[in-house]
Amino acid sequence: MPIVALTHSYVAGLQAKPPEARTEVWDERTPGLCLRIGPTANGTWSFRYRPKAGQGYQRITLGRLADLTLAEARERAARHRVAVADGGDPQREMKARKSAAATILTFDELAQRYLDEYAKPRKVSWKNDEGYLKRPRAAWGKRAASSITRRDAINLLDGIKKTAPSSANRTQTVLVTLFNFGVEDQHLEVNPIAGLKKRARETAKDRVLTDAEVRVLWRALQAEKVTQDVGDALRFLLLVGQRPGEVAGLVRAELHDLDKPEEARWEIPAARMKARRPQIVPLAPAAVEILRTAIVRREADGDGQRVFASRFVARDTLARHSLSQAVRRVIAALEVGGPDQEAAASLQDQPPTPHDFRRTVATGLARLGIPREDRKAVLAHVEDDVHARHYDKYERLQEKRAALELWANHISSIIKVNFK
């Protein structure tokens, strides 16, 4: 273990003619500084010291000979010597930092845990959360989740707000829930955006289709601008008033007694409902007719499960966003002219969404004199009080059937088609 007054030329000589076996050369000028070098000339600088805590000698690597000059190695060793004199232990502290780094939860990891452990088990619309988290994950993914600040969130949300105010608010809502999940599971100490006001102003959505707009859209959805399955799914949605995602995910096992007009119904399981409560939707003849047509197509495909099929083979059922895209595409292709030109123009001026179809059904039922309780039952809007939760279990099946048949007759009169 030679102790040498190391110089730049001495070190260069070792590199040019390395020893036959691994050798440690200690620096006379800087106590504790060691150069380990072997036959391959790949050397490593290290610093040996004895902590004040009383344990034996410790050694910490400073860096490779190829990366550090003698002067730089001496400088690093000097910094460690000062730290040891002040009671520090560089090797133990480095191990602690590495251990902490290995257990740090990144924002990307927290986001995935939130989706897997919270959103998927509780939310039918968890894919929406996944979508709204794309921008935060892109911006903060590799950062420690605990390092995200209120200012970080404000900057991100304000950037989204410039082009998509509603999306900024939805993203904020998901982030609040995600950070609360992190706090609850003790991944975080605090929610950095707790109490933050919504970054964008939104106007309440109140788009309702007029009868003329319903007629224009109904006919357009039967044209070749969209697939038959998408067109049928949207017309079915306009008849039953359920949520677009529930219609898109419809499967054969949920349909019952289609051959019995007085009993035909769609039973949506709790797992597919927003409120996690099952919903029974009585089916008017018009809705059954659409379903039968779609089922015939599935039988031709050899598919005994789906009702409205996606054109993408990898999917079992339609995607919720396929309905939104189809509505935009159909409206953009409308020809403004003829007796319904004003309706076509208004559709293009204020394009509705599939959810506006649901609002149209609700408003139409009110206009036809259907009582509020029956309308809420059709829409699966749950009364959130003790009586409703624990005592009133009446399904209002007869009332819902009467309401939806009345609405289907109204649609028939609008589009001037008699359903079977």
C-alpha positions as CSV (number, residue, x, y, z in Angstrom):
1,M,0.0,0.0,0.0
2,P,2.4,2.7,-1.2
3,I,2.0,6.3,0.0
4,V,3.1,8.6,-2.8
5,A,3.2,12.3,-3.4
6,L,0.9,12.0,-6.3
7,T,1.4,14.1,-9.4
8,H,-0.4,14.4,-12.7
9,S,2.6,12.8,-14.5
10,Y,2.7,9.9,-11.9
11,V,-0.9,9.1,-12.5
12,A,-0.5,9.3,-16.2
13,G,2.4,6.8,-16.0
14,L,0.2,4.4,-14.1
15,Q,-2.3,4.6,-16.8
16,A,0.3,4.1,-19.5
17,K,1.9,1.2,-17.8
18,P,-0.6,-0.3,-15.3
19,P,0.4,-2.7,-12.6
20,E,0.1,-6.5,-13.1
21,A,-2.3,-6.8,-10.1
22,R,-4.8,-4.4,-8.6
23,T,-2.8,-1.8,-6.6
24,E,-3.8,0.9,-4.1
25,V,-1.8,4.1,-4.2
26,W,-2.3,6.6,-1.4
27,D,-1.8,10.3,-1.7
28,E,0.7,11.7,0.7
29,R,-0.6,15.2,0.3
30,T,-4.2,14.4,1.0
31,P,-4.6,11.8,3.8
32,G,-7.3,9.3,3.0
33,L,-7.3,9.8,-0.8
34,C,-6.6,6.5,-2.6
35,L,-6.3,5.5,-6.2
36,R,-7.1,1.9,-7.0
37,I,-5.8,0.7,-10.4
38,G,-5.4,-2.7,-12.0
39,P,-4.0,-4.3,-15.2
40,T,-6.7,-2.8,-17.4
41,A,-5.7,0.8,-16.3
42,N,-9.3,1.4,-15.2
43,G,-8.7,3.3,-12.0
44,T,-11.0,4.5,-9.2
45,W,-10.6,7.3,-6.7
46,S,-11.8,6.8,-3.2
47,F,-11.6,8.4,0.2
48,R,-11.1,6.5,3.5
49,Y,-12.1,8.0,6.8
50,R,-13.1,7.2,10.4
51,P,-16.4,8.7,11.5
52,K,-16.5,10.4,14.9
53,A,-19.3,8.0,15.9
54,G,-16.6,5.5,16.7
55,Q,-17.2,2.8,14.1
56,G,-14.3,1.4,12.0
57,Y,-12.8,2.9,8.9
58,Q,-15.3,3.6,6.1
59,R,-14.6,4.2,2.4
60,I,-16.6,6.2,-0.2
61,T,-16.0,6.2,-3.9
62,L,-15.3,9.6,-5.4
63,G,-15.4,8.6,-9.1
64,R,-13.5,7.0,-12.0
65,L,-10.0,7.9,-12.9
66,A,-11.2,8.5,-16.5
67,D,-13.7,11.1,-15.2
68,L,-11.7,12.8,-12.4
69,T,-8.3,14.5,-12.5
70,L,-6.0,14.3,-9.5
71,A,-6.9,17.9,-8.6
72,E,-10.7,17.2,-8.7
73,A,-10.2,14.0,-6.6
74,R,-8.3,16.0,-4.0
75,E,-11.0,18.6,-3.9
76,R,-13.7,16.0,-3.3
77,A,-11.7,14.3,-0.6
78,A,-11.2,17.6,1.1
79,R,-14.9,18.3,1.2
80,H,-15.6,14.9,2.7
81,R,-12.8,15.5,5.3
82,V,-14.5,18.7,6.4
83,A,-17.8,16.8,6.7
84,V,-16.3,14.1,8.8
85,A,-14.7,16.7,11.1
86,D,-18.1,18.2,11.6
87,G,-19.5,14.8,12.7
88,G,-20.7,13.6,9.3
89,D,-20.5,10.1,7.7
90,P,-20.4,10.5,3.9
91,Q,-20.8,6.7,3.2
92,R,-23.8,6.2,5.5
93,E,-25.4,9.4,4.2
94,M,-24.9,8.3,0.6
95,K,-26.5,4.9,1.3
96,A,-29.4,6.7,3.0
97,R,-29.9,8.9,-0.1
98,K,-29.9,5.9,-2.4
99,S,-32.4,4.1,-0.1
100,A,-34.7,7.1,-0.1
101,A,-34.4,7.5,-3.8
102,A,-35.4,3.8,-4.3
103,T,-38.6,4.3,-2.2
104,I,-39.6,7.7,-3.7
105,L,-43.0,7.5,-5.4
106,T,-43.0,9.3,-8.7
107,F,-46.1,11.2,-9.9
108,D,-46.5,8.7,-12.7
109,E,-46.4,5.8,-10.2
110,L,-49.0,7.6,-7.9
111,A,-51.2,8.2,-10.9
112,Q,-51.2,4.5,-11.9
113,R,-51.9,3.5,-8.3
114,Y,-54.8,5.9,-8.2
115,L,-56.2,4.4,-11.4
116,D,-55.7,0.8,-10.4
117,E,-56.7,1.0,-6.7
118,Y,-59.2,3.8,-6.7
119,A,-60.7,4.9,-10.0
120,K,-61.2,1.4,-11.7
121,P,-63.0,-0.2,-8.7
122,R,-65.2,2.8,-8.0
123,K,-65.9,4.6,-11.3
124,V,-67.5,3.4,-14.5
125,S,-65.9,6.4,-16.2
126,W,-62.4,5.7,-15.0
127,K,-61.1,5.9,-18.5
128,N,-62.0,9.6,-18.4
129,D,-59.7,10.0,-15.4
130,E,-57.0,8.2,-17.3
131,G,-57.4,10.7,-20.2
132,Y,-57.4,13.8,-18.0
133,L,-54.2,12.6,-16.3
134,K,-52.2,12.4,-19.6
135,R,-51.0,16.0,-19.5
136,P,-50.0,15.9,-15.8
137,R,-48.2,12.6,-16.3
138,A,-46.4,14.0,-19.3
139,A,-45.4,17.1,-17.3
140,W,-44.5,15.6,-13.9
141,G,-44.2,11.8,-14.5
142,K,-40.6,11.3,-13.4
143,R,-40.8,13.8,-10.5
144,A,-41.4,12.7,-6.9
145,A,-45.2,13.0,-6.2
146,S,-44.4,14.9,-3.0
147,S,-42.5,17.5,-4.9
148,I,-45.5,18.8,-6.9
149,T,-46.4,22.2,-5.7
150,R,-49.5,24.4,-5.9
151,R,-47.7,26.6,-8.4
152,D,-46.9,23.6,-10.6
153,A,-50.6,22.7,-10.7
154,I,-51.7,26.2,-11.4
155,N,-49.2,26.6,-14.3
156,L,-50.3,23.3,-15.8
157,L,-54.0,24.0,-15.5
158,D,-53.7,27.5,-16.8
159,G,-51.9,26.2,-19.9
160,I,-54.8,23.8,-20.5
161,K,-57.3,26.5,-19.9
162,K,-56.1,28.6,-22.8
163,T,-57.5,26.1,-25.3
164,A,-59.8,23.9,-23.3
165,P,-61.4,25.5,-20.2
166,S,-63.7,22.6,-19.5
167,S,-60.8,20.2,-19.8
168,A,-58.8,22.3,-17.3
169,N,-61.6,22.0,-14.8
170,R,-62.0,18.3,-15.3
171,T,-58.3,17.8,-15.0
172,Q,-58.3,19.8,-11.7
173,T,-61.1,17.6,-10.3
174,V,-59.2,14.4,-11.1
175,L,-56.0,15.8,-9.6
176,V,-57.8,16.8,-6.4
177,T,-59.1,13.3,-6.0
178,L,-55.7,11.7,-6.9
179,F,-53.8,13.8,-4.3
180,N,-56.5,13.1,-1.7
181,F,-56.0,9.4,-2.5
182,G,-52.2,9.9,-2.0
183,V,-52.8,11.5,1.4
184,E,-55.2,8.9,2.5
185,D,-52.8,6.1,1.6
186,Q,-49.9,8.0,3.3
187,H,-48.0,8.5,0.1
188,L,-48.2,12.3,0.6
189,E,-48.3,14.6,3.6
190,V,-50.7,17.1,2.0
191,N,-52.8,17.7,-1.0
192,P,-51.0,20.6,-2.8
193,I,-54.2,21.9,-4.5
194,A,-56.7,21.5,-1.7
195,G,-59.1,24.4,-1.8
196,L,-57.8,25.7,-5.1
197,K,-60.6,27.5,-7.0
198,K,-61.5,26.2,-10.5
199,R,-59.1,27.8,-13.0
200,A,-61.7,28.3,-15.7
201,R,-65.2,29.6,-15.9
202,E,-67.8,27.4,-17.4
203,T,-71.3,28.1,-18.4
204,A,-73.9,25.4,-17.5
205,K,-74.7,23.1,-20.4
206,D,-78.3,23.5,-21.5
207,R,-78.2,22.3,-25.1
208,V,-81.6,20.7,-26.0
209,L,-82.5,19.6,-29.5
210,T,-85.6,21.0,-31.1
211,D,-88.0,18.7,-32.9
212,A,-86.7,19.9,-36.2
213,E,-83.1,19.2,-35.2
214,V,-84.1,15.7,-34.0
215,R,-85.6,15.0,-37.4
216,V,-82.6,16.2,-39.3
217,L,-80.2,14.2,-37.1
218,W,-82.3,11.1,-37.1
219,R,-82.2,11.0,-40.9
220,A,-78.6,11.9,-41.1
221,L,-77.7,9.0,-38.7
222,Q,-79.4,6.6,-41.1
223,A,-77.2,7.8,-44.0
224,E,-73.7,6.4,-44.8
225,K,-71.7,9.1,-43.0
226,V,-71.3,6.8,-40.0
227,T,-71.3,3.0,-39.5
228,Q,-74.7,1.4,-39.0
229,D,-73.7,0.4,-35.5
230,V,-72.8,3.9,-34.5
231,G,-75.8,5.4,-36.2
232,D,-78.2,2.9,-34.5
233,A,-76.5,3.4,-31.1
234,L,-77.1,7.2,-31.3
235,R,-80.7,6.7,-32.4
236,F,-81.2,4.2,-29.6
237,L,-79.7,6.8,-27.2
238,L,-82.2,9.3,-28.4
239,L,-85.1,6.9,-27.6
240,V,-84.0,5.7,-24.1
241,G,-82.1,8.7,-22.7
242,Q,-79.4,6.7,-20.9
243,R,-75.8,7.8,-20.6
244,P,-73.8,7.4,-23.8
245,G,-71.2,5.1,-22.2
246,E,-74.0,2.8,-21.1
247,V,-75.4,2.6,-24.6
248,A,-72.0,2.1,-26.2
249,G,-71.2,-0.8,-23.8
250,L,-74.6,-2.7,-24.3
251,V,-74.3,-6.5,-24.5
252,R,-76.8,-9.2,-25.4
253,A,-76.9,-10.6,-21.9
254,E,-78.4,-7.3,-20.6
255,L,-81.5,-7.6,-22.9
256,H,-84.6,-9.5,-21.9
257,D,-87.9,-10.5,-23.5
258,L,-87.5,-8.5,-26.7
259,D,-90.2,-10.7,-28.2
260,K,-92.7,-9.5,-25.6
261,P,-93.8,-5.9,-26.1
262,E,-95.1,-5.5,-22.6
263,E,-92.0,-6.9,-21.0
264,A,-89.1,-6.0,-23.3
265,R,-86.4,-4.4,-21.1
266,W,-82.7,-3.6,-20.8
267,E,-81.2,-4.4,-17.4
268,I,-78.0,-2.4,-16.8
269,P,-75.8,-4.0,-14.1
270,A,-74.6,-1.8,-11.2
271,A,-71.0,-2.1,-12.4
272,R,-71.8,-0.2,-15.5
273,M,-73.9,2.6,-13.8
274,K,-72.5,5.8,-12.5
275,A,-74.3,5.5,-9.2
276,R,-73.3,1.8,-8.9
277,R,-77.0,0.8,-8.8
278,P,-78.6,-1.4,-11.4
279,Q,-81.1,0.2,-13.8
280,I,-84.0,-1.4,-15.7
281,V,-84.9,0.4,-18.9
282,P,-88.3,-0.6,-20.4
283,L,-88.0,-0.8,-24.2
284,A,-90.6,0.7,-26.5
285,P,-91.2,-1.0,-29.9
286,A,-89.1,1.6,-31.6
287,A,-86.0,0.8,-29.4
288,V,-86.6,-2.9,-29.8
289,E,-86.6,-2.5,-33.6
290,I,-83.2,-0.8,-33.6
291,L,-81.8,-3.6,-31.3
292,R,-83.2,-6.4,-33.5
293,T,-81.5,-4.9,-36.6
294,A,-78.2,-4.6,-34.7
295,I,-78.5,-8.2,-33.4
296,V,-79.1,-9.5,-36.9
297,R,-75.8,-7.9,-37.9
298,R,-74.0,-9.5,-35.0
299,E,-75.4,-12.9,-35.8
300,A,-74.1,-12.5,-39.3
301,D,-70.7,-11.7,-37.8
302,G,-70.9,-14.8,-35.6
303,D,-70.9,-12.5,-32.5
304,G,-73.3,-13.6,-29.7
305,Q,-72.2,-11.0,-27.2
306,R,-72.1,-7.4,-28.5
307,V,-75.0,-5.4,-29.8
308,F,-73.4,-2.3,-31.2
309,A,-70.0,-3.3,-32.5
310,S,-66.8,-1.3,-32.9
311,R,-65.1,-1.3,-36.3
312,F,-61.9,-2.0,-34.3
313,V,-61.4,-5.7,-33.9
314,A,-59.6,-5.3,-30.6
315,R,-62.7,-3.7,-28.9
316,D,-65.6,-5.7,-27.6
317,T,-68.1,-2.9,-27.8
318,L,-68.3,0.7,-29.1
319,A,-66.1,3.2,-27.4
320,R,-67.9,6.1,-25.7
321,H,-65.9,8.7,-27.8
322,S,-66.9,7.0,-31.0
323,L,-70.4,8.4,-30.5
324,S,-69.1,11.9,-29.9
325,Q,-66.9,11.7,-33.0
326,A,-69.8,10.4,-35.1
327,V,-72.1,13.3,-34.1
328,R,-69.5,15.8,-35.0
329,R,-68.8,14.1,-38.4
330,V,-72.5,13.8,-39.2
331,I,-73.2,17.5,-38.4
332,A,-70.3,18.7,-40.3
333,A,-71.6,16.9,-43.4
334,L,-75.1,18.3,-43.2
335,E,-76.3,20.1,-46.3
336,V,-78.1,23.3,-45.2
337,G,-81.1,23.5,-47.5
338,G,-84.7,22.3,-47.9
339,P,-87.5,22.6,-45.4
340,D,-85.3,21.9,-42.4
341,Q,-82.5,24.3,-43.4
342,E,-82.8,26.4,-40.2
343,A,-82.5,23.2,-38.1
344,A,-79.4,22.1,-40.0
345,A,-77.9,25.5,-39.7
346,S,-78.5,25.6,-35.9
347,L,-77.0,22.2,-35.5
348,Q,-73.8,23.3,-37.2
349,D,-73.8,26.6,-35.3
350,Q,-74.3,24.9,-31.9
351,P,-73.2,21.2,-32.4
352,P,-74.8,19.0,-29.7
353,T,-73.0,16.1,-28.0
354,P,-74.4,12.6,-27.2
355,H,-75.0,13.7,-23.7
356,D,-77.3,16.5,-25.1
357,F,-79.4,13.7,-26.5
358,R,-80.0,12.5,-22.9
359,R,-80.9,16.1,-21.9
360,T,-83.3,16.3,-24.9
361,V,-85.1,13.1,-23.7
362,A,-85.4,14.5,-20.2
363,T,-86.7,17.9,-21.4
364,G,-89.0,16.2,-23.9
365,L,-90.6,14.0,-21.2
366,A,-91.3,17.1,-19.1
367,R,-92.9,18.8,-22.1
368,L,-95.1,15.7,-22.6
369,G,-96.3,15.9,-19.0
370,I,-94.3,13.1,-17.4
371,P,-94.0,13.7,-13.6
372,R,-90.6,14.6,-12.3
373,E,-90.2,11.4,-10.2
374,D,-90.8,9.3,-13.3
375,R,-88.4,11.3,-15.4
376,K,-85.7,10.9,-12.7
377,A,-86.4,7.2,-12.7
378,V,-86.0,7.0,-16.5
379,L,-82.6,8.8,-16.2
380,A,-81.5,6.8,-13.2
381,H,-81.1,9.9,-11.1
382,V,-81.0,8.7,-7.6
383,E,-82.8,10.5,-4.7
384,D,-80.1,10.8,-2.0
385,D,-82.0,10.8,1.2
386,V,-82.7,8.2,3.9
387,H,-86.1,7.4,2.5
388,A,-84.8,6.7,-1.0
389,R,-81.7,4.9,0.2
390,H,-83.3,2.5,2.7
391,Y,-87.0,2.4,2.2
392,D,-88.3,3.3,-1.3
393,K,-87.2,0.4,-3.5
394,Y,-90.0,0.7,-6.0
395,E,-88.5,0.5,-9.5
396,R,-91.3,2.6,-11.2
397,L,-91.1,0.1,-14.1
398,Q,-94.7,0.7,-15.3
399,E,-94.2,4.5,-15.1
400,K,-90.9,4.3,-17.0
401,R,-92.4,2.2,-19.7
402,A,-95.3,4.6,-20.2
403,A,-93.0,7.5,-20.3
404,L,-90.6,6.0,-22.8
405,E,-93.4,4.7,-25.1
406,L,-94.9,8.2,-25.1
407,W,-91.5,9.6,-26.0
408,A,-91.0,7.1,-28.8
409,N,-94.4,8.0,-30.2
410,H,-93.4,11.6,-30.1
411,I,-90.2,10.8,-32.0
412,S,-92.3,8.9,-34.5
413,S,-94.5,11.9,-35.1
414,I,-91.4,14.1,-35.6
415,I,-89.6,11.9,-38.1
416,K,-92.9,10.8,-39.7
417,V,-92.1,7.1,-39.4
418,N,-94.4,4.6,-37.8
419,F,-92.5,2.1,-35.7
420,K,-93.7,-1.5,-35.6
